[in-house]
Amino acid sequence: MTRADGGEWLDPAPFLRGTAWWDGPRPVRVDPSVVGVLPWELVERAALPVGVRLEFAAAPGTRAVQVRYRARVPGQDGGPPVPAHCFGLWRGGRCVGEAYGAPSAAEATVTLTLPPAEGDAVFTVYPPEGAAPVVLGLRAVGGAVAAAPRRPRWVVYGDSITEGWWATRPAHAWPAAAGRALGLDPVNLGYAGSARGELPVARQLAALPAALLTLAFGTNCWGPVPTTPPFLYELTRAFVATVREGQPDTPLLVVSPLLRPDAETTANASGATLAELRTAMEEAVRELRAAGDPHLVLLPGRPLLRPEHLWDGLHPDDAGHARLAAAVAGAVHAHGLVPAGGAAPAYVDRATTRHGLPSRG
């Protein structure tokens, strides 16, 4: 256990989880060496540290942990203002506290009070993703902290739903909630506005070591870039085949597009409904499994959510994210995809449904 005693700032790198690539001190969600072959909007979203968090064990008597960070200043570079920086503190499946940093400071420190615990308690801190924070250091107050044991990596590729829109807190996004339930380290490769089966991303997934992979795309293939069922069928096969070049035996769960009421029976500019696109994608996955890929599993997305779980008719609210997380975790367990070292803990995840304007940061 490395002691900090309120004075020594510790290097945050050993504490950070949900990371895949680095651009200097900043965790990023795309390989910096290949950004030139990716859509600009995907690269832009990849700069946000979605899903990145701190995990640490606190020795008995530790009263608090302080996090020093640098974040985007409101209005900087012409960007929109950002709200107060909210840091969530979780232990097991429960949020046990929040702390707020000043949005006007380019560099700031927040203090998270730790609840009493017996033995070395493991905590997770979810930073404010929307502020694009870079964690500069952390230290204990009145005790000591150490990096928590690492868990098996779970790489999740998807669109804005995977990125966590409209969950009210980063911890409520479905990959975060499912990761807690499964005892895995989720790496969130959700790219709002993208995730249309980009083959360069598939190649990155092929090269990124993982104990479990999940693909959850297809909604953005209805729009804004309209796709036909035959094209999505072939694209799904090509995407999976590319991933399999580097990870032939890694368990791979494919979640087909979720319910989208305005698109289910409405044709896009290419004449395809979302229901038709979903069918094509599911057919491709089933055929690949039948052709000899026993580690490939399909989770049909249409039945997972109901209209009342959709904040804006497309993105889930907190209850929808929790429901989706439970479905994904259930599928992983039902098909025996949990890798060695990943197991469902005894606690029940309690991501509270909040009402009012959603906040992602």
N, C-alpha and C positions, 0 to 999 in steps of 0.2 A: 504494500500500500504506500504510494507516494504521498508524503505529507506536504500540505500547503500552508495551513495555519493562518490563512487570511493575508499572507504576505507574498508568497511566491506564486507568480503566474505560470501556469503550466501550458506547454505546447498543446493546442487543441487537436492536432492531427490524430493521436492515438484514441481520442474519444469520439471522433466523428464516424457516423454510420450512414448507410444509404448512399455511399460514394462509388463512383465508377472511374471517372477521369478527373484530372486536375489541370488547371491553367494557372500556374504559379501557386499562390496560396488558396485559390478559389476552386472549390469542387464544381465541376460542370457536368452536364448530362449528355455530352456528345464528345467524341474523340477529337481534340483540337487539331490533330494532324490531317483530318479529312473533311473539315468544314466546307471546303471549296466545292464538294460534290453534293452537298445537301441543300434543300430549299432554305432560303434566308429566314423565313418565318419559323422554321424548326430550330435553326441555330439560335435565333433570338430567344425562343422559349427555353432552350437548353442552358442559357446563362443563368436562369433562376434556379436556386438550390432546392428544388421541390423534393421533398422526402428526406433531405439531409437533416441529421439531428445529432445530438450529443447523448452518449450513454455512459454512465459512470456508476461505480459502487461507492457508497459513502460509509465511512467507519462510524461506529456508535459515537454519539456525542456531537457529530457534525451538525451545526445549526443551519447552515445555508451554503449555497454555492453561488459564486459571482461569475458572470460571463461578460467578457469585454469583446466588443464587436465594432465593425465599421459597416455602415449601411448607406443606401442612397438617400441623399438629402432631398426633401420635398421640392419639386419644381426643377431639380437639377437636370440639365441637358434637355429642358423643355418637357420633361415627363410630368405626369399628373401627380398631385399631392398624394402622400401616403399617410395612413393613419398611424396612431401611436404603435410602436413596435411591441407586439404581444408575444411573450415567451411562455409556452405551456410546459408545466412540470408534471410528468406522469410516473406512477409507480404501478407495475403490473398493468391491469386493465382499467385503471382509474386516473383521472386528472386530479392531482392533489394540490394544485396551485398555479397561479399565473403571475407574471410580473411584466411591467410595461416600461419600455425605454422611450426617451424623448425623440420624437420624429425629426426634430430640428438639428440634431447633433450628427455630424459625420462619423464621430467615434463616441461610443457611450458604454456604460457598464450597467447591467441589471443584476439585482440580487434576488435569488429565489430561495425562500425559506423552506427548509426540509421538515416534514413531519417526523415525530419521534418514531424510531424503528429499532427493533432488536437485531443485533448482528449487522453484517455489511448489507445494507439495502441497495438495490439497483434502481436507478432512476433514468428517465429519458427526458431530455429537454428538446422541445420542438420550437425552432426559431421562426421568426416572421418571414416566410418565403417571399412575399410580395415586395419586401424592402431590399431584396437581394443581399442579405447580410453575409459578411465574411467574419467568422469567429476568429478573434485574435488571441484569446487565452481564456482560461478559467482557473478559479482557485476556490479552496474550501474556506469556510469561516468556522473556527472553533473545532476543527477536526482534520480529516484527511479524505481525499478522494482518489480513486484509481479508475483507469479505463475498464469498462465492463467486458466480460468475455465476449468474443465475437461469435456470431451465429451464422448459419449457412446463408449464403447470398441468394436472394430471389430477385430476378430481373423481370420487370413488368413494363411492357411496351404498349402504349395506347395513345388516346387523344386527350381532349380537355377533361373528359370524365375520369380518366385515369390520373390526370394531373391534379384533380381534386375539386374542380368547379362544381357546384356551389357549396361545398362543405364550409362550415363557419370557422373551422380551425384546421390547420395542417394535419393534426392528429386524427381528425375525423374522416379524411379521405380514405376510400376503400382499400388501397394498397397498404396504408399505414395500419388500419384496423385489422385487416387480414394477416398482416405480418406479425402483429402482436398475438393473434389467436394461434398462429402456426408456429411461433417461436423462431421465425426467420428474420433475416435482414433485408427488407424490401429496398430495391433500387428503382426509383420511380422514373421511368423513361416515357412519361406521358407528355405529349407535345400538343398544346391547344392549337386548333386550326390546321394541324397536320395529321400525322399518323395515317397516311393513305397507302401503307405498304411499301414505303421507300426501300428499295433493295440495298442502298448503301447502309441503311440502318440495320438491315438484316445481317449484313456482313460484319458490322460492329458487334451485334449480338453473338455472332458465331465465334468471335475472338474474345468475348468477355466471360471469364470463368464464372459459372453459376451452378448452384445445386438444383435450381428450379427456374423455368422460364414460363412466362405467360404473355400471350398476345391478345390484345383486346382492342381491335381496330375495325373499321368498316363504316362507321357512321359518316365520316367525312368523305367517303367514296360515293355517297348519295349526293352530297353537296358539301362545300362549294365547288368541288371539282367533280362533275358528274361522271359516273362510271357505269358500264353495262355489266350484267351478270356474267357473261362469258369472260370479260376482261378480269373481273374480280376473282372468278374461279381460277384462272391461270395465274393471277398475281398471288393468290394465297398459296398455291402450290409452289411457285417460284420463291416466295418469301420463306416458307418452311424449309424448302430444299437448301436454300442459302444458309440458313441457321444450322441445318444438319451437317453442312460441310465441316463446321468446326465443333459442333456438339451433337454427335450422332446418337448418343444414348441419354442425354439429359432429359428428365421429364419435362414435357412441353404441354401446357394447357392453353387451348385457344377458346376465348370467349367471343362468341359472335355478337353482332350489334344488338344493343339493348332496345327496349321499346322507345319509339319516337312517333307519337300519334300523328303528327302532321306529315310524316313521310311514309307511313306503313303502306298506304294504298295510293299515294300521290306519286306520279311519275316525275323523275328529274328531267333535266334538259336532254338526257340521252334516252329517255323513255323508260327508265327502270324505277320501280318502287323499292323502298328499303326492304320490304318483305322478300322480293325477288333477289336482291343482293345478298340478304342473309342466307337464303336457301342455297345460293351458289357457293358461298363461303363454307357453309356447313357440309355441303356435298364434297367439296375439295378435301376437307379435313377427314371426313369419314373414309374417303377413298384412299388417302395416304395411309391411314391407320390400317385399313384392310390389306393394303399392299405390302405391309411388313414393317410398320413403325409402331410397335406396341407401347412405346413411351409417349405417344401423342394422344391427347385426350381432348374431346370437344365438350364445352359447356354452352348449350344453346342460351342465347341472351334474352330472347323475347319474353319468356315467362318470369324473369327474375324481378322485374319491377312493375308496378302499376302506375297509372297516371298520377295518383296522389303522391307518389314518391318523387315526382319531377318538379323541381323548383320553377323552371321556365318552359316546361314542355320538352326539354332535352336533357338537362343536367340534373342529377339527383340532389335532393336536400340531404341533411344529416341522416335522416331515417333511411333514405334510399341508399346512401353510401354504406350504412351499417348493414342493410339487407344484402347488398351486393357483396360486401366483405364476407358475410356469413355463408353465402352461396359458394363463393370461390373457395373459402376454407373447407367447406363441406365436400366440394368436388375433389380437392387435393387429398383429403383423408379417404374419401370413398374409393378412390382409384389408387391409393397407396403411393402417392407422389411425394409425401413428406420425406426429405432426405435424412440420412443418419445425422443425429444431433438436432433435428427439428421435430418438435413434438408440441401438441396442444397443451398449454399450461392449465392448471386447475381453475384459474380465475375466470370470471365472466367479464368481457369487455364492456365498458360503460361509457360510450361516447354519447354525450347528452345531445338530444335534438334541441336546437335553439331556433327561435323564431325572430323575425325582423330581418334587416338587411344582412346578407351573408358577408363575412369578413375572411379573407384568405391570408391576412397578415397580422 
